Amino acid sequence: MFVVHKPDSEEELEEYFDFRWLQLRKPWGYPVGSEKDEYDVVSEHRVIKDHNGDIVGCGRVHLNTPEEAQLRHIAVREDYRRKGVGQMVLNTLEIVAKDMGAERAVSSSREASISFFESAGFKIIDDAPVELGTVQRKQMCKYLCNHDALLLHSSWCDELQDTWMEQIPISGHMGIKIHKYTERTFETRASLIKNINLHGSMFAGSIYSLATLTGWGMIFLQLKQKQLDGDIVLGEASIHYNKPITAKPRAVCNIESVEAKFEYLPKLRKCPVSLHVEILDNETSVADFYGKYWVLPRSKKVAV
């Protein structure tokens, strides 16, 4: 039985780095300390442990850009190779990369590991810099997909995501992505890594922004559904925080909570919209957002 673990304590990190040196640096004659680099402090580290609690595999992921995750230092203890541990490490790092908001993962792979990455869906895109003096590598890439996402009217969702990126740049910095739209339910997700505070939880302001954009997005999609148009603005809002977010930030808005006077828009009147957004940490409800928005007709003449 294998378990995935995130090394957090000083002792666990020391054990993790020691394992990394033993597997990836000692065979090449490099001293202790050479297994570390400047990216370790901004990376997510994972280890695989066996039933005795011993490390049998490890890996690391960090962001090169908000869209690209770099996978590095994947290693498996020799007596556990070809037993699925390497694939377990890779799958774990891909999940972490998605949670960080990455759209693609890249790896600098040496010749012996190219077939391993290819079997997991990676493709060679270029030569990579020579490492350890002589090790030839290939740059490999894989686009990450949310196979569990359900998006009806995907073109509307793409337009909404592009609108956020162009008009509300903070959405990209926060790693906010549309995860689901079913005409009745709208769900977004954000990257915890990009919004984490010194306590290891999500900034309250980031939670508020995620909720606000989710409500805004639900109205945007409802306007598309009803073939209406208008400028969406937030009038007033309140949020109640119940628990911190420490794992997977999610925001969900259900159509049952939406109260709107959409019939005002064709009459060039401002349309009030009130709604509720539930904030979750994975499956646990952690906050409730109540917002009142206005949809303004795109006309110089507005009746009040």
Secondary structure as the mmCIF struct_conf table of DSSP 4:
data_model
#
loop_
_struct_conf.conf_type_id
_struct_conf.id
_struct_conf.beg_label_comp_id
_struct_conf.beg_label_asym_id
_struct_conf.beg_label_seq_id
_struct_conf.end_label_comp_id
_struct_conf.end_label_asym_id
_struct_conf.end_label_seq_id
STRN STRN1 VAL A 3 HIS A 5
BEND BEND1 SER A 9 SER A 9
HELX_RH_AL_P HELX_RH_AL_P1 GLU A 10 LEU A 24
TURN_TY1_P TURN_TY1_P1 ARG A 25 ARG A 25
HELX_RH_3T_P HELX_RH_3T_P1 LYS A 26 TRP A 28
TURN_TY1_P TURN_TY1_P2 GLY A 29 GLY A 29
HELX_LH_PP_P HELX_LH_PP_P1 TYR A 30 PRO A 31
TURN_TY1_P TURN_TY1_P3 VAL A 32 GLU A 35
TURN_TY1_P TURN_TY1_P4 GLU A 38 TYR A 39
HELX_RH_3T_P HELX_RH_3T_P2 ASP A 40 VAL A 42
BEND BEND2 SER A 43 SER A 43
STRN STRN2 GLU A 44 LYS A 49
TURN_TY1_P TURN_TY1_P5 HIS A 51 ASN A 52
BEND BEND3 GLY A 53 GLY A 53
STRN STRN3 ILE A 55 THR A 65
TURN_TY1_P TURN_TY1_P6 PRO A 66 GLU A 67
STRN STRN4 GLU A 68 VAL A 76
HELX_RH_3T_P HELX_RH_3T_P3 GLU A 78 TYR A 80
TURN_TY1_P TURN_TY1_P7 ARG A 81 GLY A 84
HELX_RH_AL_P HELX_RH_AL_P2 VAL A 85 ASP A 99
TURN_TY1_P TURN_TY1_P8 MET A 100 GLY A 101
BEND BEND4 GLU A 103 GLU A 103
STRN STRN5 ARG A 104 ARG A 110
HELX_RH_AL_P HELX_RH_AL_P3 GLU A 111 SER A 119
TURN_TY1_P TURN_TY1_P9 ALA A 120 GLY A 121
STRN STRN6 LYS A 123 GLU A 131
TURN_TY1_P TURN_TY1_P10 LEU A 132 THR A 134
STRN STRN7 VAL A 135 TYR A 143
TURN_TY1_P TURN_TY1_P11 HIS A 147 ASP A 148
STRN STRN8 LEU A 150 LEU A 151
BEND BEND5 LEU A 152 HIS A 153
HELX_RH_AL_P HELX_RH_AL_P4 SER A 154 GLN A 167
TURN_TY1_P TURN_TY1_P12 PRO A 169 PRO A 169
HELX_RH_AL_P HELX_RH_AL_P5 ILE A 170 HIS A 173
TURN_TY1_P TURN_TY1_P13 MET A 174 GLY A 175
STRN STRN9 LYS A 177 TYR A 181
BEND BEND6 GLU A 183 ARG A 184
STRN STRN10 THR A 185 ARG A 189
BEND BEND7 LEU A 192 LEU A 192
HELX_RH_3T_P HELX_RH_3T_P4 ILE A 193 ASN A 195
STRN STRN11 ILE A 196 ILE A 196
TURN_TY1_P TURN_TY1_P14 LEU A 198 HIS A 199
BEND BEND8 GLY A 200 SER A 201
STRN STRN12 MET A 202 MET A 202
HELX_RH_AL_P HELX_RH_AL_P6 ALA A 204 GLN A 225
TURN_TY1_P TURN_TY1_P15 LYS A 226 GLN A 227
STRN STRN13 ASP A 231 TYR A 241
BEND BEND9 LYS A 243 LYS A 243
BEND BEND10 ALA A 247 ALA A 247
STRN STRN14 PRO A 249 ASN A 254
HELX_RH_3T_P HELX_RH_3T_P5 ILE A 255 SER A 257
STRN STRN15 GLU A 259 ALA A 260
HELX_RH_3T_P HELX_RH_3T_P6 PHE A 262 LYS A 267
TURN_TY1_P TURN_TY1_P16 LEU A 268 LEU A 268
STRN STRN16 ARG A 269 ARG A 269
STRN STRN17 CYS A 271 ASP A 281
TURN_TY1_P TURN_TY1_P17 ASN A 282 GLU A 283
STRN STRN18 THR A 284 LEU A 296
BEND BEND11 ARG A 298 LYS A 300
STRN STRN19 ALA A 303 ALA A 303
#
